[in-house]
Amino acid sequence: MSTAPSTTTEESTQPDAPASAPRRWAPLRPLILRLHFYAGVLVAPFLLVAAATGFLYAGAFQAEKIVYAHEMTVRVGDEKLPISEQVAAVRKAHPEGTVSAIRPSPADDASTRVLLSGVKGVDADHTLAVFVDPYTATVRGALEQYGSTGALPLRTWIDEFHRDLHLGETGRLYSELAASWLWVIAGGGLVLWFSRRRALRKVRGSSGRRRTLGLHGTVGVWAAAGFFFLSATGLTWSAYAGANIDELRTSLGQATPSVSAT
């Protein structure tokens, strides 16, 4: 005689998972969301202009070599002349101003660049770069130069266009605004992306607005490091933050060293 195992009619119920405690910063999420959105709408046009002009500046180095090929390149000869003879040829052709620097030919097919300061008609912050053939001491031309990187007129124009849109100090406010807010937008986006549940961050299999937001967040997360880098370097070009950065570099001993002419 067999007996069936006893059964109970009670059904054990699993208790609901306790609701996760609200994060301390959860009340700030709406504020961050609005800041991220409105700051993005406000700064986006300035970022677009900065990106377009920055793209032009990135290609200016190569364009300069093409536009000023006659001045910057020479036919390779047998032996380069002493620098003193090259400078003497430059001073004979351009006796105005004073020699402030000399950049010897960096390559076999490159000209020597003699920089003259205090030349009439040249901006006080610029120098007159005279190009001379290091093999024959023939002066190939003279162009106005700006900055420690040796920017010639084309690159100088693009540089100023990227810096202030050729609007002077007023124009520099655009780059200040773009660089100052870019890291805020990127940081706010990271906070919003990581605060969302994993399921809401999925892009594959979703559609419509949810897919658009997912793509926006994914691309933003991968590009965030670049945004922070661009913001930090862009601030050095700005008017107010750039001046403070220069003071910080000077206090830390990171300023460009100068060499005594004597």
Disulfide bonds with the S-S distance in Angstrom:
none
